[in-house]
Structure formats: structure tokens, C-alpha cells
Amino acid sequence: MDIRPIRNEADYEWALREVEPYFDTTPAPGTAAADRFDVLTDLIAAYEARRWSIEPLDPVDAIRFKMQQDGLTQTDLADVLGSKSRASEVLHRKRSLTLDMVHRLTNAWGIPAEVLVRPYRLAAA
């Protein structure tokens, strides 16, 4: 089995070229080709995670992203959280999300709870 570590861009490009044919014709499970595909994709994923790690959004950034993506306004957020002042305080990082707010946002907007319960900094008073 011709597999090697991915240490640099040239190795990465080689690995991508090697797995590309498998996307057109998926190898049968249990075959050497399927094993090779699994190993190569794991190596590629590990290299990408090291090279281009993406920090998860903090809860306020996640809310803002959802609002931007879905065309939602602060008034829409107020409807979910219960008041305009509460929505403003959350968006301006003057108030932490409560468990009730997390529950409401998860149910109403589909933002995963694990994103909303991450610790984040509030604005200095």
C-alpha cells in the first residue's frame, strides 16, 4: 500500500490526487482500495486540522452569524429572548446567555446548544 505521511504542501497535494479517483468510483468495503481510501482521508483530515485549524465561534458571534445568514433582525432575537433590551444586552456582550435563552435559541433558530454554552467574554463595564 503506497501511503506516506503528509508533512508539507507537496505531500498534501499528492494525497489529494490519490483520493480523487475514489470519489468517482467508491471502493467496495473491505477491499484494499477501501482501506487505502480510509487511511488517506484520515491523513488528509489530520493535516488540514493542523494546518488550517478553525476556532469555533463564540455564542454571540454564532447568533450574529445566524442572523446574517437568515436575514434575522434584533427584533427577531427579542421575540425569542423575550425583550428588546435583553436582545441588545446579549448582542453587545453586556449580558450572558442563560440556560433558558440557550434553550429558546436552540429550539427557535436551531443553533446547537453546545455552541451557545461556550464561555465567552462580556464587554467591560
N, C-alpha and C positions, 0 to 999 in steps of 0.2 A: 504494500500500500504506500503510495508516494504522498507522504504528508510531512510537513516540516513546520517548525514554529513560525509565528508571524511576529517579526521583530521590527519591521520597518515598512515604509510605503510600498516598496517593491514586492515584499513578501505578501502584503495585503492585496495588492493588485493581482498577483499570481493566484492567491486563494479565491478571489472573486471570479477570475476567469475559469478556475477549476470547477466551481459550483454552478456556474451559469447554465451549462447543459442540463443539469438536474432539474431546473425549473421548467424546462420544456418537456422533459420525459422523467417523471418521478420514478426513482428506482424501487423495485419491489422490496417490501420489508423483509429483513432477514438476510439480504444479499450483501456481498462485499461492497457493492456500489452504494447501498443504503447506509452501511456503516461508515464509509468514506464521506458521504454527504453529511451525516450527523457530526462527525469529528471536525470536518472543515467548517461547518456553520458554527459550531461551538467555539472554534479558534477565532473565527471572524468576529463573533459577538464579543468575545473577551478582549480582543484587540480594540474594537470600537469603543467598548466601555472604558478602557484605559485611556485611549487617545482622545475621545470626544465625550467625556462624561457630561451629563446634563443634570444640573442641580434641580431638584423638584421645586415647583412654585410654592411660595408660602400661601397661606389661606387667603389673604387679601388679594394677592396677585391672581390666584386661581378664580376668585369671584370676579375680579375685573376682566380677566380673560373670557370667562363665560358670558359676561355682559356684552363684551365687544363682539364675540362670535355670534351671539344670538340676537343682537340688537336690543338688548335689555337696558333699561334706564335705572337711575337711582330710585325712582318711584316704584319700579317693578321690585327692586330689592326691599323697599319699605313695605310693600304689600306682603312679602314673605316674612320679613323680620318683625313686623307689627307697627313700626312707626318710621316717619321720615328722619327724625333725629337719631334714632338707633342706626339706621342705614348709613347716615352721614358719619356718625362716630366710628362705625366699623370701617368704612372706606377710607377715612382719614386716620386710621390706626389710633383712635382715642379710646376705643372700647374693644375688649377681647370678645371673641365669639364664645357664647355659652353653649352648653350641650344641647339646649333646646334650639338655638339658632342653627347649629350644625345639623340637627335632625330635620329642621324645616327646609334648609337649603338642599340637603341630600334628597329629600322627597320631592320638593318642588322643581329643582333645577338639575337634579341628577349629578351634582358634584360629589364625588366619593368622600365619605366621611373621613377616611384615612388622610385625605388631602387637607380637609378643614380642621383637623385636630392637631396638626403640626404646630410646634411652638413658633412664635414669631414676635418680633419687637413692636412695641407700641411707640407712638410718637412721644417725644419728650414733652412734658407738661410745661 
